[in-house]
Amino acid sequence: MKFASLSNGSFKRLRETPPVDLRPRKKSSPTPSDSESDNESNVNNKWRNSLDQVFKRRNTSNNLGRKRRWKNKGPFVRTAQNPPSPVNVTPGPTSVKNGPRWEDARIDSVIQLATISPFNEEKVTRHMADLTLVTPSSPTPPIALPPTVKPHPIFQMPEIVENILRFVSAYAEIPREKPYARRKPLSLEHAKLIYKDEKKAMEVWNNRSQIGAHNSNGDGNEMMGSVMYNCMMVNRLWFHVTLELLLEKFHFKDLTKFRRFLNVKNQMNTNKKLIKPKMMVLHKFHKLQQSELDELSRFLSCESLKWLEFYICPDVVPPVAWINQFNNLEKLVLPGNKKIDDKFLIQVSGHVNNLKVLDLRACDKVTDSGIIAMAIRCPQLQACNLGRHRNSSNITSLAVVALARNTDVETLGMAGCKITDAGLWELAQLRGSRIKRLSLNNCDLLTNHSIPTLLALNYFPNLAVLELRHVDQITEVKQLVKFKLWKRSQNIPVLIEGCERITRLMYDEENRIRKSHSLLAFEDMSTWVNTESEL
């Protein structure tokens, strides 16, 4: 018992100190003797009031050492006064937020923080340091992860892995000729006429030799290829799925790698299943031999092939075994080939009823006969390019008429061919409203009665690209300019590419048209003003 002395010399028995209650007590009014300021007290009251509801059933400090057991038959959980025994903890998705140890440690730590002012940085830091998921029995370094961690089960499902890798491979760039929006200028003066800005023209003219090198560097293709090859290193499942996707898009631009691939396939067991690509592209294999292509046909099937491209592979043609499997082929690109002739096209035409794109640029041995055979048996053909620099007399207006009558052609490239005005008129009458692109460079038989007249009569209303370089007999360009201005007024892009002579004529004609329109507008305005003044 404790006693206190009074002023009259007697003693008074003091009441015993009640057990310490950890819950914060409310203050009726602040006094000057308080250790905290008014502002701090208000903040503490708000903070503590919210915790009163949460911990009003929490035991006091006298019974904090009591053991508690959870309903899920877990181990005993001890409080801060009775530290837990050492427990082996394994890292994983179940380590902890749902376990009883984490919950008990969290509640004890929050109780301690409840009696601390948030403005007391030192105390808050000390108690925050005690916030641990499991209190270790002895200071030990953190548990290290095992050297090999199994991937998530979702990445071991073939369907999920295939969808992921298909998304990655969709951005792989196929080696092919880069498309261009505008051809390079033929001279500095030509660049000035095209861009109408001396500074811009000088820049384009100086960089004309760097554009091709920049477009053909293939950096994006190499990077995406490395991504796909890295995917093969994940595990066995990823390897097989990635390999199948790579073989679906079968393309090479390095002859050394292609020959190495052939050697590997020859060393493997011949009973392996055949490669069935949907696309096959060989890019600039100048020294590829026909025997190597025949060797490839031993373990490659073309029954699923939709795109076949031998870009500048001059000494090879698709083997006969492939031609019989071209039923699904939609795109056939064989530019710069010295072996392809009418006999080959007649043989192929019986198996490519679904063909939509045919590119035979610089195939000097192809004549009207082969094109007519392809046109008759390929009714879905939409794009055909027969441009050439040599043997221009092999392709005439007969090929144009056959394509116009039997196919759905929209893009036609006849650069360097012997096309006449009559052939273009036949094309305009049969397919004029569907034609979107015409390439008539170096067609020296065309005159002012062809393209200028047809555009004046609006036979090609949807024409978007017209190439007219070095067509010497075309001298009237007024209708070309009017067609261009009409399209521009409707916000429809149109590109008319001409040589320096035609570009100069169009530039002068456009200035004359604009001046005449300005004079007409001025005369109409003068008439209107004078009429109003007279009234």
PyMOL commands that set and color helices and strands:
alter all, ss='L'
color gray80, all
select helices_A, chain A and resi 38-55+61-63+100-114+121-129+153-156+158-169+188-195+198-206+208-215+219-231+236-248+255-267+290-299+320-323+326-328+342-349+368-377+392-394+397-406+421-431+451-456+478-489+500-534
alter helices_A, ss='H'
color red, helices_A
select strands_A, chain A and resi 3-5+11-13+249-252+279-283+307-311+331-333+357-359+383-385+411-413+437-439+465-468+495-498
alter strands_A, ss='S'
color yellow, strands_A
deselect
rebuild
show_as cartoon
